[in-house]
């Protein structure tokens, strides 16, 4: 019985050839690092099946009259919580296609949640505080992460072979604010593609 079980496991296990890390650097046309750029990778052979789980909390807090984080990466079908950590009330909403919602007035230490059912981007705002703008990038791949202040995003355990790398940012000048490139992921080692994008920074420093 044991040899048969082992044989079935070998047959049913996908034949992935695992690569090392993928370290993507995103910079603007002036060579400055781009923070909060969402990097997603789509292997030509498809992504692993099963629920997508990320290491960070699926939370967009209202804090200091702003959304924290400014950009959240969330799996499609996931529930995202919106806790209010301010002393004032907020009225959070999105008009984005496929992910429209409205969370009517709620106060400090109260929380609401929204399930994001469509892949894409939900731009969120507050009906009371116009300066509050944030984004939920809803993805259908486990290979997704956003860049830090250094413009670097690191993804681990990707399958080797051809893939498409996409970079999204709310200020990126491209259709749907997203750029893409074909890339061959190596069978071992660390791949370090550098991607230059054109960023239209909002006037006055507001995150619109």
Protein Blocks (a to p, Z undefined) as FASTA:
>chain_A
ZZmmmmmmmmmpccdddddddddddddfkopacehiacddddfkbpaedjdddfbdcddd
deehiacdfbdcddehiacddddfbfbdcddddfbehiaccdddddehiacddddfbgcd
dddddfklmmlccdddddfbfbdcdddfkopacdehiaedddddddddfkbccehhiacd
dddddfedjddddddddddddehhiaZZ
